[in-house]
C-alpha cells in the first residue's frame, strides 16, 4: 500500500442520516446494532432522517409533537443483540432483539428509505454516543435513486435483514413488530422495482459480504472472509498483500485460526505480505516500550504459513489531536496487476467476526473492488496513517483484549430464552401480552412493570396454576403504557423489550389539549410543519431560550401561520380561512407512500379526524357565533370532498387512495351530522340547509 500522504476523509456518521437532495418524504428505516443508546437513535438519528428541525434540548415541546407527528407516518425499527435490547424506547418505533446461539448480532447496517432515495449505511459504529461521536470508526453509504443505483447491494441487504428477523425470539408467532419490519422490507422491494439498475462492467464493484450462522435446516453458514476472497479471485488472482485493521482479536494466544485461513487463500507460490494494524495501549508511566493490544500469535501464525508479517500501530488521535479509541474494522487486499479491494464494516479480525469456525456472529461489511489504475489509488487513501513497528519482538504483547464493544455500561445477564416477546395493546381495551417458550423458562420467575406504575404482572407460580399457557394476557388499566418490563429469576434480573401492537392507538400527548382548531388547521396546511410546531410551542411556553431572529425568519405579513386575529372582520376571517383550507387540500393531494401514512394523515395526532373533532367542539361551545362555527365545519367537509389525489410512481395509486379515503369521508360526515343534530336550533335556517346539502354531498 502506498505510504503517501492520505486525503482528508473524516466526517460525521450522523450526517449520513440526512436525506440526499430531492429524496422526498421519509418512508421508513431499519437499523442493526450490537450495543444501543435509544436516546441517540431517537433524538439524533431519527431527527435527521425525518428532518425534524426542533431541538430536543432547546424546544422540548415542539420536538415531542413534531417527532410524534412524523413518526406516525413512517416505519422505524432497530435490530439489537438480545443481551442489550431491553432498554427503554419510544413505542412509536420497534426494538427487535436478535438471539444467536454462541454468537452475537454484531452487524451495523442501516437501511434508510425516502420516496425517491434509498441509502444503505455500512459501518463499524454501534448506535451509541461513543460509536457516533468519539470513537475512531469507519462508515460508507450506498445511495440508490430512480435513475441509478447498486441494486445488488440493496438486495443483499434486504436478504440479510430478513435473515435477522428470523432470529428474533418468537418470530414464528408473527408478533406485530416482526410483521411491521417484514412489510417495510417488502415495501422497499416494490418501491425500487422500476428503478434503473447500474449495468455493464464497471472499474468499481461493490457488494455486501456477511457472516451468519446456519439458521435452520437447509441454511448455509456465511463467512465475510470467504466471500471477500471469492469476490477478489473472480476479479483477478488471489491477493498477494493484505492489510488488517481491527481493535479486537481472538483471545486464544496459542494460535490464530483467522490468520491461518487468510494465509492459505492468498497467492500461491509467493511470499505473502500481511500488515497487522493494531491498537496501542498507552502506558501512564511514559514507557517507550510499545504495548500492543493484540496477541503475538498473529506474527507467529503468519510466519508458519509462509507469510511476511509487518506490525503497524493504529492512530489514537485525530487530526485535531483529540483522543479517539480505535473501533474501525477494515481489510485491504491487493493483487498487484489486477485489483485493489477494501472491506469495511462490523467484522473484527476474529473467528466469530470473519466467519471461521462453528461459532459465528451476524456481521455486515461493504466490499469495494477497484481495477488497477488511478481509481485504485483513491481507495488506498481511505486507510488511516499508521506507524510501522520496526522490531515486533521489542514490544510488549498484551494479548487480545475482550471484545466488549463499548461495554463501559453495566450489562444485565441475558434474558432467559423462554421469554420470547412482549406486546402492548393500546386503545380502549388495553392489554399486555407475553409469549413464552415453557421449555426454556427458569424454575422461578416474575415479570414486573417499571416507572410510575410498578406492579407484578406474571409469576411462575401463577403461570403453573393457570395451565402453563404459552401466551399470557394482562388487562392494563392506566391510560399510559408501562415504561419498561423487568424479568426477575434466581436473584437475577433483565429488561424485556416491549413493542406496541398499533402505535396509532397510543394516547395523544396531553399538550395537544391546548391546541385550538385554528392551530391544528394551520399545522395541517403548513408547507413547513416544523416551523408551525415551533411557532405554536413557543406561544405555549415563551422562553428566553428561543432566538427571535432565527425563529421568526418569515416576515409576519407573508407568514400563513400567524395567529388568528380576533379583531379581524367576519369577511376577513372567512377569506383567510378559505386560503388556509385551499393549502390544506393541496397537502392532502400530495403523494402518499403507504397505507400507514394515509391512515396517519387522516387519523394521526394532528390529522383530519382530530381537526374535525376540534372544529365540532368549538361549534358546540360557540354560543352566538354558532353559524360561523358551523360554516367553518361545512367548508372543511367541502374541501375534503374536493380532494383530488395526485400519485406518482412508487406512491399509493389513486384507486387505493379513493378506496380508503371516500369511506372515511362518508363515515366522518355522518358522525359529524349526528353531533350537529342536537344543536340545530342554535343556527339559522339557511345555515342548517347549507349544512345538510354539504353532508349529502360528502356521503354520495
N, C-alpha and C positions, 0 to 999 in steps of 0.2 A: 504493500500500500504506500502510496506517495506520502512523504513526510512534509510536503509543502504546507504553507500557511492555509488554515481552514477558512472557508467562507462563513460569514455570520449565519447561524441557523437557529438562534434562540427564539423562543416565543412563549406565549401563554396558552396552555391547553384549553383553558376556559373559552378563549376566543373561538375555538373550533365549534362551540355550541351555538354560535351566532349564525343565522341563516345566510346562505350565499345571496348574491344580488339577484333580485327578481325571483326569489324562491317561492313566494306566495304564502298562503295561510299554512300554519302548522297542522300536521295530520297526526303525528304521534312519534314516540321514541321508546326504544327498549335498550337498556344498557346492562352490561355484566361487570361484576367486580368481585374481589375477594373480601377485603375489608371495606367498610361502608360508613360514611358520615351522612345521615339523612339531611342534615341542615345544609351541607354543601350542595347536595343534589337538588334540594327544594329551592333554596334561595339564590343559588348561583348558576347551576347548570340549566335547570328548567326555566329560570327567569330569562336567560339569554336565548334559549331555544324558542320561547314564546314571545320574545321581545317585550317583556314587561319593563316598563320604564320607571315604575315606582321603586324606591329603595327600601328594603326591609327594615333597616335600622333608622331611617330618616322619615319614612312615610308609612308607618305600620299599618294604618287602616287602609290606605289606598292600595298597598301591596297585597294585603289579605284579600280584599274584594276583587282586585284585578286578577290575582292568581286563581281564586276560586272560579271566577267567571271564565277565564281562558282554559283552565284545566277541564272544565265540564265538556268541552267540545273536542278534546283530543284524547289519545291514549298515552299513558306513561307508565312504565314499569321498570323494575330493576331485578335482575337475577343475581343473587348473592349466595356465597357459600353458606351452608346451613348453620355453621357454627357462629356466624355473625349476622344472621338475618332477623333476629327478633327485636331489634331496636325500634324506637318509636318512629312513626312516619305519618304523613297525611293520608287519610283514607281516600283522597282524590287520586292517588296513584298506588300501584301494587308493588309489594315486595314478595318475590318468589324465591324461596330457599332451594338450593340445589344440593343434593346429598350424593356424594360419590364415595363408595366404599374404598378405603385405602387410598384416597386421593382428595383433591380439593377442586372447587370451582374457582379457577385461578385466572380465567380469561378476562381481558379488559377491552371489550368491544362495545361500541355504542352505535346504534342504528337510529339516525335522525331523519325524519321524513316530513317534507313540506309539499305543497300542492304541485310545485314544478321543480323540485330538487330532492335528491336523496344523498345523504352523507354517511359514510362509514368512518368512524374514528377507531383506529387500532393503536393501542398504547400500552406502555408498561405501568401506567399510573392507575392506582385504585381510585375510587370515588371518595377521596378523603382530603382533608386540608394538606397533609404532607405531600400526597401524590400530586395535587393540582397546584400547590403553591411553593413548597420548599425543597422537595427532592430534586435530584438530577434525573429527569425522566426523558423518554422518547415517545413521540406520537406522530401519526401520519393520517391524513384524511383522504378518502377516495370519494370524489363527487360524481354524481350522475344527474343528467337532466334529459328533457325530451329529445334533444338533438345529439347527445353524445354521452358516453359513459361506459365503464367496465362492468358489463352485466355478469361476467364470470365471477368477479369478486363478490358482487351482491348476492348471486345465487349461492355461493359458498357460505356467505354469512347467514343467509336465511336458513340454510341446512344446519349450520352449527347451532343457531338459536333454537330451532325445532328440536334438535337432539337434547339440548339442555333442558327444555321444557319437559321432556320425558323423564328427567331425573329429579323433578320436583316431587317431594313426598305427596302421595295421594293423587297424582296426576291422572291415574286411571279412573278416579271418581269424578273427573271433569269439574273441579272446583271453578267458580266464576273467574278467578284471577288467571288460571291457565287458559280457559276458553277465550278470555279477552285478548291475551297475548297471541294465541293462535289466530284469532280473527284479524288482529292487526297485521301479522306476517302475511296472511292471505291477501289482505287489502293492498299491502305493498307490492306483492307479486302481480296483482291485477293492475295496479296503477302504472307499473313500468312496462307492461306487456307490449304496448305500442311504441315505446320509446326506442330510438335508434341505438343500436349497439355498435361499439367500435369493431371494425373489421380489418382483415388483412394482417400481414406480419408487420409488427412494429419493432423498432430497435429497443423499446422498453416494454417489458411484460410484467404484470403484477398478478399475484394470486394469493389466496389465503391458505396458509399451512397451519394445521391444527394438531393438537394432541388430545385424544379422547380414549377413555377405556371402552372395551367392548361392552355394550349395554343391551343385553338380551340376546336370545337365540338368533343366529344369522348375522349378528352385528360384528363388524371387524374393528379392532382397536386401531387408532391412528397415532402417528408419530410425526411431530413437527420436523425432527431431524431427518427422518427418512424422506418425507415429502419434499423437503428443501433440496436434498441431494439428488432425488429423482428428477426434479424440475431442472436442476443445473445440468445434469447429464443429458437431458433432452435438448438443451440449448447448445451444448458443446461437449467437452470431456469432463471427467471428474476434476474437482478443484485441486489445485496444487498449493494454494496458500489460503489459510483460514485465520480470521481474527475473531476472537471471542471476548465479549464484554458482559460480565454478569456480576451481580452483587452476592449471589449465593451459589454454593456448590454442594455436592453430596457430602454428607457428614462422615462417611466411611473413608478413613485416610489410607487404608491399605491398598485400595485400587480405585480406579475411576472408569466405570463402565462406559460413560458417555464419551470420554476421550478415546477410549479404545475403539468404540463403534465408529466414531468420526474418522480416525486414522485409517481404519480398514477400508473405508469407502472413498478415501482420497486417491489422487492419481497413483497408479501402479508403476513400479519401476523407477520412481523418482523419490528424491528426498522430500518429505512432506514438511512444509513450514507451518507451524502453529504459533500464533501470538495470543497469549493469555493476558487479557487486560483485567486486573483485579483491584479491589479496593485496598487502600492502606489505612490502618488504624493508627492515628497519631498518638505518640507517646507524650503524656503530660510532663515527663521528666526532661523532654527535649533530646532524647537519644537519637543519634544519627542513624542508627540501625533500622532499616525498613521493617515494619511489622505488617505482614500481609494477611488479609482475611480470606485465606484460601488454603487448600491442602497441597502439600508438596507432591502428592500423587499425580497432580496434573503434569508436572515435568517428567516424573519417573515413568508414567504410563506412555507419554508421547515418545520418549526415548526407546522404550521397549517395543514400539511399533514403527520403528524407522522414521520417527518424526524429529524435526529440529525445533524445539520449543524456545520461545522468547517470552520473557515476562515484562509486561508494561503496567505501569501504575496509573490508575484512573484518576482524573481530576477530582479534587474535593471542594473546589471553589469555582464560581462562575466568573465571567469577565469583569463583574463589578466587585470581585473579592468577597462575595457572600458565601459562607459555608453551605454546601448542599450535599446531603448524603446521597451516595450513588445508588440509584434504584433502576436504572435503564437496563434493558436486556437486548443485546444486539449480536448479530452473527454476520460477518462479511466473508464472502468466498470469491476466489479469483482463479480463473483459468486463463493464463496469460495471453493466449492467442484467440480466445473465444468470447469471454464474457466477464462481467463483474456482477456480483449479487449481494444483496443486503436483506437480511431478515431482522425485523424489529417486532416487538410485541411483549407478550407476557411470560414467555418461557425462559426460566433460569437455565443455566448450564447444569442441570441435574437430570437424573434418570426419569423422575416423575414429570419434570417440565418438558424435556425433549421427547419423551415417549420411548424410553429404552428400558425394557423390563416389564414386569407384570403390573406394578403399581403406577398408575398414570393419573395426572391431573386433567382438567379441561383447560386447554390453552388456546389462544388465538394469536397468530403472527401474520404480518404482511411481508411477503417476499417480493422483492423487485429485482429483476434480472435485466441487465443492460448489455447490449453487444459492445465489444471492444471499440473504442473510439472516443471522441470528445465528450459524449454524454456520460461515459463510464467514469470519467474524472469528476464529474459533478456529483455522482453517487458517493464517491470517496470523501467528499467534503462534509458529509453528514457525520462521519466518525469523529469522536472527540480527540483533542490533542492529548496524547498520553506521554508518559516519561519512561524510557527504557531502563530496566534494571540490569546493569552491566554484569553483576555477579549474583545470580539467584541463591547460591549457597551462603552468601553473606547475610541474607535476610532471615528474619525470624518468622517462620511459617506458623501462624496461629491456628491453622486448620479452618475448615469450613465453619462459618457462623450459622446458627439456626435460622432457617428461613421464616422469620416471624412476620415479614412483610408489613412493616409499620405497626407492629403489635405492642406499641407502648401503652395502649389501652388495655385494661384488665378484661380478660375473656372469661365468660362463664363456661362451664363444661357443656359439651354438645347436648342438645335436646335428645332424649331417648327416641329411637326410630319409630316407636309405637305411636307417637303424636304426629299425625300426618298433616292436617291443615285445619285452620280455624277461619270461620266466615261470620261476618256481622250483617244482619238484615236490618236495614233502616226502614223508616216509614211508620205506618200506623201499627203494624204488628211486628215490633222489634224483637229480634231473636239472635242469640249466639249459637252457632253450630260447631261442634268439634268432631272431627273424623279421626278414628283410631284404628290401629292395627294391633289387636289383642296379643299376638304372638311376640311382639317386641316391647310390651309395656313393662315397667318395673313393678315390683310386688306392691309397693305403697306409693301413692302419688296423689296430687291435688292440683287443681288449676284455679288461679285467683286473678281478679282484675286489679289494676293499679290506677293510681290517680286519685281524684276527689272521691270517687265511689269505689271503695275497696271491699271486696267480698269473695267468698269461696264459691265457685261455680260448680265444680265437679270434684269428686274424690273417688279413689279406688274402691272403697267400701260401698259407697252408694252405687257405683257402676256395677259391682258384682251383684248387689241385691236387685238391681234393675234388669239383670239378664245378660250382662256383658255385651251390650249393643256396640256396633261399630260407628254409629252416629249418635251423638248426644246433643240435645237441644235445651236451651235455657231461655225462658222468656225474660226480656230485658226491659224494665220499666222506665228508667231515666231517658230523657229526650236525647241527651248526648251519649255517644258510644264510649266504651272504656278506652283509656289511653293506651294500655298495653295489657297483655296476658302473661302471667308468670306461672311457670310449672315448677312444683317442688317435688322432690323424691330423694329418699335416703340422705337427708341433710344436704342435698344439693339443690340448685335452682338454675333455671334458664328461661329467657323470654321466648315467647312463641309468636311468629308473625300473625297479624290479624288483617285480613282484607275484607272489603265491603262487597256485598252481593250486587248492589246497584247504587253507585255514588250519586245518582240524580235524586235519590230519595233521602239523602242526608239533610239534616236540619240546616236552614239558612243561617248565616251569621246574624247575630242579634242586631248588629249595627244597621242592617238593611231596613229595620223597622223605622228608622229615622228618615228614610228616603221617600220623598213625595213622588206622585205620578209624573210631574214635570221633570224631576231629577232623573227618573228611570227613562223617560222618553228621550231626554237629551243624550243619555249614555247610549241607548239603543240606536239613535240616529247619528251619533258622532262618527266622523271619519277616523278619529284617533281616540279609541276608548281609554287609552292610558291617560291622556290629558283630561278626559272627562272624569275619570275616577279620582285623579289627583285634585282636580278643582273642587269636586264635591267633598272629598275627605278634608281638604283644607278649611272649608267652610264649617265643617262639623267640629273641628278641633284646631282652631287657629294657634299657630306656634311660631316662635322666632326661628325655629329650625328651617323654615321654608325660606328660600331665596326668591323674593318677589320678582327680581329681574329675570330669573330663569323660569319660574313657574307662571309667568304672565307674558310669555313671548308673543302671543297673538293679540293684536290691538283689540280693545274691547268693542269697537264699532264693527269689527269683522268677525267677532267670535260668536258662532251659533250656539255656544254652550253657556252664555251668560245667564244669570239668574232671572227668573220670571219677574217682570216688573209689575207690582200690584197697582201702581199709579197709572198704568197704560190704559188706553181706551179699550172698549169691548172689541171694536173693529181691528185695532192694532193687535190685540191678543189673538183673535181668530186668524188673522193673516200670518202672524208669526208662527202659530201652531201649525198652520197648513204647510208652511215651508219645512218645518221640522218633520211633519208626517211624510212629506214627499221624500225627504232624505231617508227616513226610516224604511219606506217602501223600497228605495234603491238598495239599501243594505240587505233587506230580506230577499232581494232578487239575485244577490251575488252567488256564485257557485259554492256548493257545499260538498265536502269531501267524505261524507259518510252519514249513515242514519243517526249515529250518536251525535254528530254535530248538528244535524237538523233538529233532533229532539231537544238538544240543549238550547238552540236558538229559539225554539218555541216555548219550552218549559223551564229553562235554566234560571239561575239566580236573578238575573235581570233579563228575562225573556218576554216573549209576547204574552204568555198567560199571566205571569206575575204583574205585568204592567196593566193588563185588563182588570185584574182583581183590585189593583190600587186605584184605577180610574173609577171602578164601581164603588169602592169605599168612599171616595171623595164625592161621588154623586149622592150617596146616601146621606152624607154629612153636609151637603151643600146648602141646605136651607133655602133662602130666597134666590140663590143662583143655580137652582136645580136645572133650569132649561139649558144654561150654558154648559153645565157639567155633563148632561145627557147628550148634548150636541157633540161635545168632545169625544164621548164614548162612541157615538154613531160614526163620526168622522174616522175614528180609529178602525172600526169594523169595515168601513168602505175601503180604506187603504189596504187592509188585509185582503179583501175580496179582489182588489185590482192588482195584487202581486203577480208579476209575470216573470217567473223564474228563468234565468238565462245560464244554462250549463256550459261547460267547456269540456274538452277531452279529459277523462280521468275523474271528473266530478260525478255526483249523482245525476242520473238522467232526469229529464223533465217529467217523464211518466212516473218514475218512482217518487219524485218530489210531490207531484199532484196527488198521488195515491195516499200519501201520508198527510199532506197539508190540508186538502179540502175537507176530509172528515174531521180534522182538528178544528177548522174554522166553523163547520156546521155545529159541532158539539159546543164550542165556545159561545157562539151566537145564541144557541138555545139556552144555555146555562145563564148567560147574562140577561136574557129576556125574562127568564123566570125570576131573577133577582130584582129586576126593574118593576115587575108586576105590582108588588105591594105599595110602590111609591108613585104610581101613575097619576094619582090625584094631585101630586105636587107640581106637575109640569103642565104646560099649556096644551090645548087640543092639537094645535099644529105640530108641536114638538112630539107629542105622542104618536101622531100619524106618521111623521117622518121616521121615527124610531122603528115602527112596525114595518115600514117599507124596507128599511135597511136590513132588518133581521130576516125578512122573507128572501131578500136578495142573496144574503150570505148562506142561506140554507137550501138554495136551489141546487 
